[in-house]
Amino acid sequence: MTEIASPHIAKPRILVLGVQPGTPPFRIVEIDGQVVGEAKAITDVLEAAAAFGITVHDLDDPEVVRWVGGDKFTWRRHY
């Protein structure tokens, strides 16, 4: 397989993990492979990114943010 034929796999700097139980529920945020905090809303993700000098223009861009266990609108656990 040549390089051109191989699929591109994005390695974004920001990783937002699945919803964790809590009051309120939260998601763990990693930046550059390091846990940097908890997010209870989209704004928490943006604030964490800004603290590390990352400007996010599009939360749906997989090159920038990877959402695990839901998307940017998932802030409650689904059973």
Secondary structure, DSSP 8 states (H G I E B T S, - for coil): --TTTS------SEEEEEEE-SSS-EEEEEETTEEEEEESSHHHHHHHHHHTT---S-TT-TTTEEESSS-TT--S---
